[in-house]
Amino acid sequence: SKDVLLTSENGHVIRIPAKSVPILGRPTQGVILMRLKSDDKVSAVSVMVDEDDIENANGEEKKAA
């Protein structure tokens, strides 16, 4: 699964499953993913992917643990 990781300048971090972020059409107002105080800003956005997803994308079989 993929997660979106948002970090603010003031150190707030949230992790959201990418599947929970709705895909919207062009005429929409957007989606709020993180509420910030007036003096804070988003400093980084990252997409985190499970190792199993990377292996599957490379065509490798899952290995039993």
C-alpha positions, 0 to 999 in steps of 0.5 A: 500500500502507498501512504502520503507523508506530510510534514510542516515547518513547525514539525507536525507530521501526518501519514495518510493512506493514498487510497483515502485521498479522493480523486476529484474533477477539474471544477472542484475546490480541492481536498484539505489533507492537513490543517495548519496554523496561520504561521505554519507551512507544509515543508515536505510531501513524500509517498511511502511504498511498502517493500512488497509493492516494490517487489511485485512491481519488479516482477519478483514473487513474494517470498514466504517469511 
